[in-house]
Every structure is written in structure tokens, then in C-alpha cells.
Amino acid sequence: METQIFGYFIEDLSENMEYLKIGMLPSSLSTIKQSWRANGLSAEFIANYVQTFFIGQPQNTNAPIPIQSKQAVKYIANELLENAMKFNDVTSQRFIEISFKLYNDKLIFHVTHDINPKNVEKLKFFLHQIANEDPQDLYFNRMEANAVSDEKGSGLGLLSMVCDYSAKIGWRFQISKRYSSVTLTTMVCLNI
């Protein structure tokens, strides 16, 4: 198996932190409407769960986004799940997994799913753009392009995480030549 890393990717720092992992099998959701509902419910649950660790604690005013903000956590979890559902390899029987790990100074999300090998190069091109262009410029260019196009996969959700929430994002591709499959893990890190 070949592994490729793009961007800022943290594998795992330690096992001594609070974490939660949720898995969904897309083929068990018969309609897009059910998928979006499952994403929303899962994101809401994650946001409520994370928020419990901050009740009664002082807020860090130096953080780019208050992690205590239920809406920020919900937005990021929902965007990650929507992307995973949208770009999941429909022939895969792998669960889409979302997890978060809460450290003293950061919250890290990981979302893992299989993607169609035919889409890998297009995604890598976009990841190269994120790494080498100004995220704000890329965000506005993508917004303008979306206004005149119905192109699937604009990347606005990921760019919004970087521009609006100061998130650090990374990706790990695990490519299995033997099984002709590509497993993608997207990582989002928020400082708290």
C-alpha cells in the first residue's frame, strides 16, 4: 500500500485524550435526503458532545474560533461528512468514519472513506492549489465560478474552514494497487 500526505496532516499524537468515532455505511442510506439527514444529525451530536467539555470553563479569546461555539464544530463536521458522502466510491463497502480528538490546545477531526481512483488526480490538483495559492483569493474565485457553473466539488466548504475558522487541513491517500482502491482521510485541526 502506498501512502501520500498533502497539507498539514496529524496522524495521532497520543491516546490520552477524549475522542469519539462515528461510522456510517452509505449503501444503507437509500436516498440522498437520508444521507444529508444522517450528516446533519451526526454533526449536531458531535457539536453537542464537544461543547460539554467547555461548559463552565473560561473562553480562550486568542483562539481564531471559539471551539466552544457549537455552530463552528457543527459546520465543520457537517461539511466533512457531506464531502465524504458526495465523493465516496459507490462501489466500496467501507464505512465512512468521522472522528474527533480533543487535546489541551487543539481539536482534530479525521474523516476516512474510499474515493473513486478516477477522481484522485483532480483532487490532488485542488490540494496543490490550496497549498500554493492564497486561500482568500481561491475562495473568492471559487465563489465566482460557482455562480455560473453547477460543477460538483467546488471546495468552498474546505476553503471556508481555512478562511473563516483558521483551520489547518491535510489529506492522506492510501492507495492499494492490489485492490484498485484509494482510501482518503481528511484532517482538520482547530486551535483552542
Rosetta constraint file for C-alpha pairs under 8 A:
AtomPair CA 1 CA 174 HARMONIC 6.49 0.50
AtomPair CA 1 CA 175 HARMONIC 5.62 0.50
AtomPair CA 1 CA 176 HARMONIC 4.82 0.50
AtomPair CA 1 CA 177 HARMONIC 6.94 0.50
AtomPair CA 2 CA 173 HARMONIC 7.92 0.50
AtomPair CA 2 CA 174 HARMONIC 5.69 0.50
AtomPair CA 2 CA 175 HARMONIC 5.07 0.50
AtomPair CA 2 CA 176 HARMONIC 6.59 0.50
AtomPair CA 3 CA 172 HARMONIC 6.82 0.50
AtomPair CA 3 CA 173 HARMONIC 5.54 0.50
AtomPair CA 3 CA 174 HARMONIC 4.57 0.50
AtomPair CA 3 CA 175 HARMONIC 6.31 0.50
AtomPair CA 4 CA 172 HARMONIC 5.67 0.50
AtomPair CA 4 CA 173 HARMONIC 5.08 0.50
AtomPair CA 4 CA 174 HARMONIC 6.65 0.50
AtomPair CA 5 CA 9 HARMONIC 7.00 0.50
AtomPair CA 5 CA 170 HARMONIC 7.31 0.50
AtomPair CA 5 CA 171 HARMONIC 5.71 0.50
AtomPair CA 5 CA 172 HARMONIC 4.56 0.50
AtomPair CA 5 CA 173 HARMONIC 6.43 0.50
AtomPair CA 6 CA 127 HARMONIC 7.10 0.50
AtomPair CA 6 CA 170 HARMONIC 5.56 0.50
AtomPair CA 6 CA 171 HARMONIC 5.11 0.50
AtomPair CA 6 CA 172 HARMONIC 6.48 0.50
AtomPair CA 7 CA 127 HARMONIC 7.62 0.50
AtomPair CA 7 CA 131 HARMONIC 6.56 0.50
AtomPair CA 7 CA 169 HARMONIC 6.17 0.50
AtomPair CA 7 CA 170 HARMONIC 4.27 0.50
AtomPair CA 7 CA 171 HARMONIC 6.40 0.50
AtomPair CA 8 CA 168 HARMONIC 6.14 0.50
AtomPair CA 8 CA 169 HARMONIC 5.42 0.50
AtomPair CA 8 CA 170 HARMONIC 4.35 0.50
AtomPair CA 8 CA 171 HARMONIC 7.57 0.50
AtomPair CA 8 CA 187 HARMONIC 7.99 0.50
AtomPair CA 9 CA 169 HARMONIC 6.72 0.50
AtomPair CA 9 CA 170 HARMONIC 4.30 0.50
AtomPair CA 9 CA 171 HARMONIC 6.16 0.50
AtomPair CA 9 CA 172 HARMONIC 7.32 0.50
AtomPair CA 9 CA 187 HARMONIC 6.15 0.50
AtomPair CA 10 CA 170 HARMONIC 7.71 0.50
AtomPair CA 10 CA 187 HARMONIC 7.25 0.50
AtomPair CA 17 CA 101 HARMONIC 6.61 0.50
AtomPair CA 17 CA 102 HARMONIC 5.94 0.50
AtomPair CA 17 CA 103 HARMONIC 5.85 0.50
AtomPair CA 18 CA 101 HARMONIC 5.86 0.50
AtomPair CA 18 CA 102 HARMONIC 5.31 0.50
AtomPair CA 18 CA 103 HARMONIC 7.32 0.50
AtomPair CA 19 CA 99 HARMONIC 7.02 0.50
AtomPair CA 19 CA 100 HARMONIC 5.50 0.50
AtomPair CA 19 CA 101 HARMONIC 4.34 0.50
AtomPair CA 19 CA 102 HARMONIC 6.15 0.50
AtomPair CA 20 CA 99 HARMONIC 5.39 0.50
AtomPair CA 20 CA 100 HARMONIC 5.62 0.50
AtomPair CA 20 CA 101 HARMONIC 6.83 0.50
AtomPair CA 21 CA 97 HARMONIC 6.79 0.50
AtomPair CA 21 CA 98 HARMONIC 5.68 0.50
AtomPair CA 21 CA 99 HARMONIC 4.07 0.50
AtomPair CA 21 CA 100 HARMONIC 6.71 0.50
AtomPair CA 22 CA 42 HARMONIC 7.93 0.50
AtomPair CA 22 CA 97 HARMONIC 5.61 0.50
AtomPair CA 22 CA 98 HARMONIC 5.36 0.50
AtomPair CA 22 CA 99 HARMONIC 6.24 0.50
AtomPair CA 23 CA 95 HARMONIC 5.68 0.50
AtomPair CA 23 CA 96 HARMONIC 5.48 0.50
AtomPair CA 23 CA 97 HARMONIC 4.31 0.50
AtomPair CA 23 CA 98 HARMONIC 6.46 0.50
AtomPair CA 24 CA 95 HARMONIC 5.26 0.50
AtomPair CA 24 CA 96 HARMONIC 5.17 0.50
AtomPair CA 24 CA 97 HARMONIC 6.47 0.50
AtomPair CA 25 CA 29 HARMONIC 7.41 0.50
AtomPair CA 25 CA 93 HARMONIC 7.25 0.50
AtomPair CA 25 CA 94 HARMONIC 6.85 0.50
AtomPair CA 25 CA 95 HARMONIC 4.60 0.50
AtomPair CA 25 CA 96 HARMONIC 6.18 0.50
AtomPair CA 26 CA 35 HARMONIC 7.28 0.50
AtomPair CA 26 CA 85 HARMONIC 7.02 0.50
AtomPair CA 26 CA 95 HARMONIC 7.15 0.50
AtomPair CA 26 CA 96 HARMONIC 7.26 0.50
AtomPair CA 27 CA 90 HARMONIC 7.78 0.50
AtomPair CA 27 CA 93 HARMONIC 7.60 0.50
AtomPair CA 29 CA 34 HARMONIC 5.85 0.50
AtomPair CA 29 CA 35 HARMONIC 5.94 0.50
AtomPair CA 30 CA 34 HARMONIC 6.85 0.50
AtomPair CA 30 CA 35 HARMONIC 7.94 0.50
AtomPair CA 31 CA 35 HARMONIC 6.48 0.50
AtomPair CA 32 CA 36 HARMONIC 6.23 0.50
AtomPair CA 33 CA 37 HARMONIC 6.17 0.50
AtomPair CA 34 CA 38 HARMONIC 6.06 0.50
AtomPair CA 35 CA 39 HARMONIC 6.17 0.50
AtomPair CA 35 CA 85 HARMONIC 7.35 0.50
AtomPair CA 36 CA 40 HARMONIC 6.17 0.50
AtomPair CA 36 CA 82 HARMONIC 7.06 0.50
AtomPair CA 37 CA 41 HARMONIC 6.15 0.50
AtomPair CA 38 CA 42 HARMONIC 6.00 0.50
AtomPair CA 39 CA 43 HARMONIC 6.04 0.50
AtomPair CA 39 CA 78 HARMONIC 5.87 0.50
AtomPair CA 39 CA 81 HARMONIC 5.83 0.50
AtomPair CA 39 CA 82 HARMONIC 6.60 0.50
AtomPair CA 40 CA 44 HARMONIC 6.08 0.50
AtomPair CA 40 CA 78 HARMONIC 6.01 0.50
AtomPair CA 41 CA 45 HARMONIC 6.16 0.50
AtomPair CA 42 CA 46 HARMONIC 6.19 0.50
AtomPair CA 42 CA 77 HARMONIC 7.95 0.50
AtomPair CA 42 CA 78 HARMONIC 7.68 0.50
AtomPair CA 43 CA 47 HARMONIC 6.13 0.50
AtomPair CA 43 CA 73 HARMONIC 7.71 0.50
AtomPair CA 43 CA 74 HARMONIC 4.96 0.50
AtomPair CA 43 CA 75 HARMONIC 7.42 0.50
AtomPair CA 43 CA 77 HARMONIC 5.06 0.50
AtomPair CA 43 CA 78 HARMONIC 5.09 0.50
AtomPair CA 44 CA 48 HARMONIC 6.17 0.50
AtomPair CA 44 CA 74 HARMONIC 5.63 0.50
AtomPair CA 45 CA 49 HARMONIC 6.04 0.50
AtomPair CA 46 CA 50 HARMONIC 6.09 0.50
AtomPair CA 46 CA 73 HARMONIC 7.51 0.50
AtomPair CA 46 CA 74 HARMONIC 6.96 0.50
AtomPair CA 46 CA 77 HARMONIC 7.43 0.50
AtomPair CA 47 CA 51 HARMONIC 6.07 0.50
AtomPair CA 47 CA 70 HARMONIC 5.18 0.50
AtomPair CA 47 CA 71 HARMONIC 7.26 0.50
AtomPair CA 47 CA 73 HARMONIC 5.23 0.50
AtomPair CA 47 CA 74 HARMONIC 5.03 0.50
AtomPair CA 47 CA 77 HARMONIC 7.98 0.50
AtomPair CA 48 CA 52 HARMONIC 6.57 0.50
AtomPair CA 48 CA 70 HARMONIC 6.64 0.50
AtomPair CA 49 CA 53 HARMONIC 7.63 0.50
AtomPair CA 50 CA 54 HARMONIC 7.58 0.50
AtomPair CA 50 CA 68 HARMONIC 7.66 0.50
AtomPair CA 50 CA 70 HARMONIC 7.86 0.50
AtomPair CA 50 CA 73 HARMONIC 7.87 0.50
AtomPair CA 51 CA 55 HARMONIC 6.68 0.50
AtomPair CA 51 CA 67 HARMONIC 7.92 0.50
AtomPair CA 51 CA 68 HARMONIC 5.55 0.50
AtomPair CA 51 CA 69 HARMONIC 7.41 0.50
AtomPair CA 51 CA 70 HARMONIC 6.21 0.50
AtomPair CA 54 CA 58 HARMONIC 7.91 0.50
AtomPair CA 54 CA 68 HARMONIC 5.98 0.50
AtomPair CA 59 CA 66 HARMONIC 7.11 0.50
AtomPair CA 59 CA 68 HARMONIC 7.51 0.50
AtomPair CA 60 CA 66 HARMONIC 6.97 0.50
AtomPair CA 60 CA 192 HARMONIC 6.87 0.50
AtomPair CA 61 CA 66 HARMONIC 7.38 0.50
AtomPair CA 63 CA 191 HARMONIC 6.31 0.50
AtomPair CA 63 CA 192 HARMONIC 5.49 0.50
AtomPair CA 64 CA 165 HARMONIC 6.32 0.50
AtomPair CA 64 CA 166 HARMONIC 6.09 0.50
AtomPair CA 64 CA 191 HARMONIC 7.31 0.50
AtomPair CA 64 CA 192 HARMONIC 7.92 0.50
AtomPair CA 65 CA 69 HARMONIC 7.70 0.50
AtomPair CA 65 CA 72 HARMONIC 7.60 0.50
AtomPair CA 65 CA 165 HARMONIC 5.63 0.50
AtomPair CA 65 CA 166 HARMONIC 7.43 0.50
AtomPair CA 65 CA 190 HARMONIC 7.87 0.50
AtomPair CA 65 CA 191 HARMONIC 7.86 0.50
AtomPair CA 65 CA 192 HARMONIC 7.53 0.50
AtomPair CA 66 CA 72 HARMONIC 7.88 0.50
AtomPair CA 66 CA 192 HARMONIC 6.80 0.50
AtomPair CA 67 CA 72 HARMONIC 6.91 0.50
AtomPair CA 67 CA 73 HARMONIC 6.82 0.50
AtomPair CA 67 CA 107 HARMONIC 7.94 0.50
AtomPair CA 67 CA 190 HARMONIC 7.67 0.50
AtomPair CA 67 CA 191 HARMONIC 7.93 0.50
AtomPair CA 67 CA 192 HARMONIC 5.92 0.50
AtomPair CA 69 CA 73 HARMONIC 6.70 0.50
AtomPair CA 70 CA 74 HARMONIC 6.06 0.50
AtomPair CA 71 CA 75 HARMONIC 5.91 0.50
AtomPair CA 72 CA 76 HARMONIC 6.32 0.50
AtomPair CA 72 CA 165 HARMONIC 7.85 0.50
AtomPair CA 73 CA 77 HARMONIC 6.11 0.50
AtomPair CA 74 CA 78 HARMONIC 5.93 0.50
AtomPair CA 75 CA 79 HARMONIC 6.10 0.50
AtomPair CA 76 CA 80 HARMONIC 6.15 0.50
AtomPair CA 76 CA 161 HARMONIC 6.95 0.50
AtomPair CA 77 CA 81 HARMONIC 6.18 0.50
AtomPair CA 77 CA 109 HARMONIC 7.77 0.50
AtomPair CA 78 CA 82 HARMONIC 6.03 0.50
AtomPair CA 79 CA 83 HARMONIC 6.17 0.50
AtomPair CA 79 CA 157 HARMONIC 5.99 0.50
AtomPair CA 79 CA 158 HARMONIC 7.66 0.50
AtomPair CA 80 CA 84 HARMONIC 6.21 0.50
AtomPair CA 80 CA 111 HARMONIC 6.73 0.50
AtomPair CA 80 CA 186 HARMONIC 7.89 0.50
AtomPair CA 81 CA 85 HARMONIC 6.12 0.50
AtomPair CA 81 CA 98 HARMONIC 7.37 0.50
AtomPair CA 81 CA 111 HARMONIC 7.34 0.50
AtomPair CA 82 CA 86 HARMONIC 5.92 0.50
AtomPair CA 83 CA 87 HARMONIC 5.92 0.50
AtomPair CA 84 CA 88 HARMONIC 5.51 0.50
AtomPair CA 84 CA 96 HARMONIC 6.96 0.50
AtomPair CA 84 CA 111 HARMONIC 7.34 0.50
AtomPair CA 84 CA 112 HARMONIC 7.60 0.50
AtomPair CA 84 CA 113 HARMONIC 6.40 0.50
AtomPair CA 85 CA 96 HARMONIC 7.70 0.50
AtomPair CA 87 CA 115 HARMONIC 6.14 0.50
AtomPair CA 87 CA 116 HARMONIC 7.74 0.50
AtomPair CA 88 CA 92 HARMONIC 7.83 0.50
AtomPair CA 88 CA 113 HARMONIC 6.25 0.50
AtomPair CA 88 CA 114 HARMONIC 5.59 0.50
AtomPair CA 88 CA 115 HARMONIC 4.93 0.50
AtomPair CA 88 CA 116 HARMONIC 7.09 0.50
AtomPair CA 89 CA 113 HARMONIC 7.99 0.50
AtomPair CA 89 CA 114 HARMONIC 5.44 0.50
AtomPair CA 89 CA 115 HARMONIC 4.44 0.50
AtomPair CA 89 CA 116 HARMONIC 4.77 0.50
AtomPair CA 90 CA 116 HARMONIC 7.92 0.50
AtomPair CA 92 CA 114 HARMONIC 6.58 0.50
AtomPair CA 94 CA 113 HARMONIC 6.84 0.50
AtomPair CA 94 CA 114 HARMONIC 6.88 0.50
AtomPair CA 95 CA 113 HARMONIC 6.71 0.50
AtomPair CA 96 CA 111 HARMONIC 7.15 0.50
AtomPair CA 96 CA 112 HARMONIC 5.77 0.50
AtomPair CA 96 CA 113 HARMONIC 4.80 0.50
AtomPair CA 96 CA 114 HARMONIC 7.85 0.50
AtomPair CA 97 CA 110 HARMONIC 7.84 0.50
AtomPair CA 97 CA 111 HARMONIC 5.48 0.50
AtomPair CA 97 CA 112 HARMONIC 5.19 0.50
AtomPair CA 97 CA 113 HARMONIC 6.71 0.50
AtomPair CA 98 CA 109 HARMONIC 7.07 0.50
AtomPair CA 98 CA 110 HARMONIC 5.68 0.50
AtomPair CA 98 CA 111 HARMONIC 4.34 0.50
AtomPair CA 98 CA 112 HARMONIC 6.57 0.50
AtomPair CA 99 CA 109 HARMONIC 5.62 0.50
AtomPair CA 99 CA 110 HARMONIC 5.27 0.50
AtomPair CA 99 CA 111 HARMONIC 6.47 0.50
AtomPair CA 100 CA 107 HARMONIC 6.83 0.50
AtomPair CA 100 CA 108 HARMONIC 5.34 0.50
AtomPair CA 100 CA 109 HARMONIC 4.28 0.50
AtomPair CA 100 CA 110 HARMONIC 6.24 0.50
AtomPair CA 101 CA 107 HARMONIC 5.84 0.50
AtomPair CA 101 CA 108 HARMONIC 5.24 0.50
AtomPair CA 101 CA 109 HARMONIC 6.60 0.50
AtomPair CA 102 CA 106 HARMONIC 6.31 0.50
AtomPair CA 102 CA 107 HARMONIC 4.71 0.50
AtomPair CA 102 CA 108 HARMONIC 6.59 0.50
AtomPair CA 103 CA 107 HARMONIC 6.09 0.50
AtomPair CA 104 CA 192 HARMONIC 7.68 0.50
AtomPair CA 105 CA 191 HARMONIC 5.85 0.50
AtomPair CA 105 CA 192 HARMONIC 5.08 0.50
AtomPair CA 106 CA 189 HARMONIC 6.65 0.50
AtomPair CA 106 CA 190 HARMONIC 5.48 0.50
AtomPair CA 106 CA 191 HARMONIC 4.31 0.50
AtomPair CA 106 CA 192 HARMONIC 5.04 0.50
AtomPair CA 107 CA 189 HARMONIC 5.78 0.50
AtomPair CA 107 CA 190 HARMONIC 5.23 0.50
AtomPair CA 107 CA 191 HARMONIC 6.47 0.50
AtomPair CA 107 CA 192 HARMONIC 6.99 0.50
AtomPair CA 108 CA 187 HARMONIC 6.87 0.50
AtomPair CA 108 CA 188 HARMONIC 5.67 0.50
AtomPair CA 108 CA 189 HARMONIC 4.47 0.50
AtomPair CA 108 CA 190 HARMONIC 6.43 0.50
AtomPair CA 109 CA 186 HARMONIC 7.92 0.50
AtomPair CA 109 CA 187 HARMONIC 5.51 0.50
AtomPair CA 109 CA 188 HARMONIC 5.12 0.50
AtomPair CA 109 CA 189 HARMONIC 6.47 0.50
AtomPair CA 110 CA 185 HARMONIC 6.34 0.50
AtomPair CA 110 CA 186 HARMONIC 5.62 0.50
AtomPair CA 110 CA 187 HARMONIC 4.59 0.50
AtomPair CA 110 CA 188 HARMONIC 6.70 0.50
AtomPair CA 111 CA 184 HARMONIC 8.00 0.50
AtomPair CA 111 CA 185 HARMONIC 5.36 0.50
AtomPair CA 111 CA 186 HARMONIC 5.26 0.50
AtomPair CA 111 CA 187 HARMONIC 6.67 0.50
AtomPair CA 112 CA 183 HARMONIC 6.91 0.50
AtomPair CA 112 CA 184 HARMONIC 5.59 0.50
AtomPair CA 112 CA 185 HARMONIC 4.24 0.50
AtomPair CA 112 CA 186 HARMONIC 6.58 0.50
AtomPair CA 113 CA 183 HARMONIC 5.61 0.50
AtomPair CA 113 CA 184 HARMONIC 5.56 0.50
AtomPair CA 113 CA 185 HARMONIC 6.65 0.50
AtomPair CA 114 CA 181 HARMONIC 7.05 0.50
AtomPair CA 114 CA 182 HARMONIC 5.58 0.50
AtomPair CA 114 CA 183 HARMONIC 4.24 0.50
AtomPair CA 114 CA 184 HARMONIC 5.89 0.50
AtomPair CA 115 CA 119 HARMONIC 7.16 0.50
AtomPair CA 115 CA 120 HARMONIC 7.59 0.50
AtomPair CA 115 CA 181 HARMONIC 7.46 0.50
AtomPair CA 115 CA 182 HARMONIC 5.68 0.50
AtomPair CA 115 CA 183 HARMONIC 6.17 0.50
AtomPair CA 115 CA 184 HARMONIC 6.65 0.50
AtomPair CA 116 CA 120 HARMONIC 7.16 0.50
AtomPair CA 116 CA 181 HARMONIC 7.23 0.50
AtomPair CA 116 CA 182 HARMONIC 6.84 0.50
AtomPair CA 117 CA 180 HARMONIC 7.37 0.50
AtomPair CA 117 CA 181 HARMONIC 6.39 0.50
AtomPair CA 117 CA 182 HARMONIC 5.94 0.50
AtomPair CA 119 CA 123 HARMONIC 6.32 0.50
AtomPair CA 120 CA 124 HARMONIC 6.12 0.50
AtomPair CA 121 CA 125 HARMONIC 6.17 0.50
AtomPair CA 122 CA 126 HARMONIC 6.49 0.50
AtomPair CA 123 CA 127 HARMONIC 6.22 0.50
AtomPair CA 124 CA 128 HARMONIC 6.09 0.50
AtomPair CA 125 CA 129 HARMONIC 6.38 0.50
AtomPair CA 126 CA 130 HARMONIC 6.37 0.50
AtomPair CA 127 CA 131 HARMONIC 6.26 0.50
AtomPair CA 128 CA 132 HARMONIC 6.11 0.50
AtomPair CA 129 CA 133 HARMONIC 5.53 0.50
AtomPair CA 129 CA 138 HARMONIC 7.96 0.50
AtomPair CA 130 CA 134 HARMONIC 7.39 0.50
AtomPair CA 130 CA 135 HARMONIC 6.25 0.50
AtomPair CA 130 CA 138 HARMONIC 7.54 0.50
AtomPair CA 130 CA 159 HARMONIC 7.95 0.50
AtomPair CA 133 CA 137 HARMONIC 7.50 0.50
AtomPair CA 133 CA 138 HARMONIC 6.77 0.50
AtomPair CA 134 CA 138 HARMONIC 6.20 0.50
AtomPair CA 135 CA 139 HARMONIC 5.91 0.50
AtomPair CA 135 CA 159 HARMONIC 6.53 0.50
AtomPair CA 135 CA 162 HARMONIC 7.14 0.50
AtomPair CA 135 CA 163 HARMONIC 6.52 0.50
AtomPair CA 136 CA 140 HARMONIC 6.34 0.50
AtomPair CA 136 CA 159 HARMONIC 7.92 0.50
AtomPair CA 136 CA 163 HARMONIC 6.22 0.50
AtomPair CA 137 CA 141 HARMONIC 6.09 0.50
AtomPair CA 138 CA 142 HARMONIC 6.04 0.50
AtomPair CA 138 CA 159 HARMONIC 7.77 0.50
AtomPair CA 139 CA 143 HARMONIC 6.22 0.50
AtomPair CA 139 CA 156 HARMONIC 6.42 0.50
AtomPair CA 139 CA 159 HARMONIC 5.83 0.50
AtomPair CA 139 CA 160 HARMONIC 7.28 0.50
AtomPair CA 139 CA 163 HARMONIC 7.89 0.50
AtomPair CA 140 CA 144 HARMONIC 6.23 0.50
AtomPair CA 141 CA 145 HARMONIC 6.17 0.50
AtomPair CA 142 CA 146 HARMONIC 6.04 0.50
AtomPair CA 142 CA 154 HARMONIC 6.47 0.50
AtomPair CA 142 CA 155 HARMONIC 7.65 0.50
AtomPair CA 142 CA 156 HARMONIC 6.78 0.50
AtomPair CA 143 CA 147 HARMONIC 6.40 0.50
AtomPair CA 143 CA 156 HARMONIC 7.26 0.50
AtomPair CA 144 CA 148 HARMONIC 7.16 0.50
AtomPair CA 145 CA 149 HARMONIC 6.15 0.50
AtomPair CA 146 CA 150 HARMONIC 6.42 0.50
AtomPair CA 146 CA 151 HARMONIC 7.03 0.50
AtomPair CA 146 CA 154 HARMONIC 7.12 0.50
AtomPair CA 155 CA 159 HARMONIC 6.21 0.50
AtomPair CA 156 CA 160 HARMONIC 5.85 0.50
AtomPair CA 157 CA 161 HARMONIC 6.39 0.50
AtomPair CA 158 CA 162 HARMONIC 6.60 0.50
AtomPair CA 159 CA 163 HARMONIC 6.00 0.50
AtomPair CA 160 CA 164 HARMONIC 5.30 0.50
AtomPair CA 160 CA 165 HARMONIC 7.19 0.50
AtomPair CA 161 CA 165 HARMONIC 5.08 0.50
AtomPair CA 161 CA 166 HARMONIC 6.52 0.50
AtomPair CA 161 CA 167 HARMONIC 5.51 0.50
AtomPair CA 162 CA 166 HARMONIC 4.74 0.50
AtomPair CA 162 CA 167 HARMONIC 4.63 0.50
AtomPair CA 162 CA 168 HARMONIC 6.47 0.50
AtomPair CA 162 CA 169 HARMONIC 7.51 0.50
AtomPair CA 163 CA 167 HARMONIC 7.64 0.50
AtomPair CA 165 CA 190 HARMONIC 7.62 0.50
AtomPair CA 166 CA 190 HARMONIC 7.14 0.50
AtomPair CA 167 CA 188 HARMONIC 6.27 0.50
AtomPair CA 167 CA 189 HARMONIC 5.56 0.50
AtomPair CA 167 CA 190 HARMONIC 5.12 0.50
AtomPair CA 167 CA 191 HARMONIC 7.69 0.50
AtomPair CA 168 CA 188 HARMONIC 5.74 0.50
AtomPair CA 168 CA 189 HARMONIC 5.09 0.50
AtomPair CA 168 CA 190 HARMONIC 6.74 0.50
AtomPair CA 169 CA 186 HARMONIC 7.30 0.50
AtomPair CA 169 CA 187 HARMONIC 5.55 0.50
AtomPair CA 169 CA 188 HARMONIC 4.64 0.50
AtomPair CA 169 CA 189 HARMONIC 6.40 0.50
AtomPair CA 170 CA 186 HARMONIC 5.93 0.50
AtomPair CA 170 CA 187 HARMONIC 5.08 0.50
AtomPair CA 170 CA 188 HARMONIC 6.69 0.50
AtomPair CA 171 CA 184 HARMONIC 6.91 0.50
AtomPair CA 171 CA 185 HARMONIC 5.58 0.50
AtomPair CA 171 CA 186 HARMONIC 4.61 0.50
AtomPair CA 171 CA 187 HARMONIC 6.04 0.50
AtomPair CA 172 CA 184 HARMONIC 5.73 0.50
AtomPair CA 172 CA 185 HARMONIC 5.11 0.50
AtomPair CA 172 CA 186 HARMONIC 6.66 0.50
AtomPair CA 173 CA 182 HARMONIC 6.57 0.50
AtomPair CA 173 CA 183 HARMONIC 5.81 0.50
AtomPair CA 173 CA 184 HARMONIC 4.79 0.50
AtomPair CA 173 CA 185 HARMONIC 6.64 0.50
AtomPair CA 174 CA 182 HARMONIC 5.62 0.50
AtomPair CA 174 CA 183 HARMONIC 5.07 0.50
AtomPair CA 174 CA 184 HARMONIC 6.45 0.50
AtomPair CA 175 CA 180 HARMONIC 7.55 0.50
AtomPair CA 175 CA 181 HARMONIC 6.08 0.50
AtomPair CA 175 CA 182 HARMONIC 4.58 0.50
AtomPair CA 175 CA 183 HARMONIC 6.53 0.50
AtomPair CA 176 CA 180 HARMONIC 5.64 0.50
AtomPair CA 176 CA 181 HARMONIC 5.33 0.50
AtomPair CA 176 CA 182 HARMONIC 6.27 0.50
AtomPair CA 177 CA 181 HARMONIC 6.94 0.50
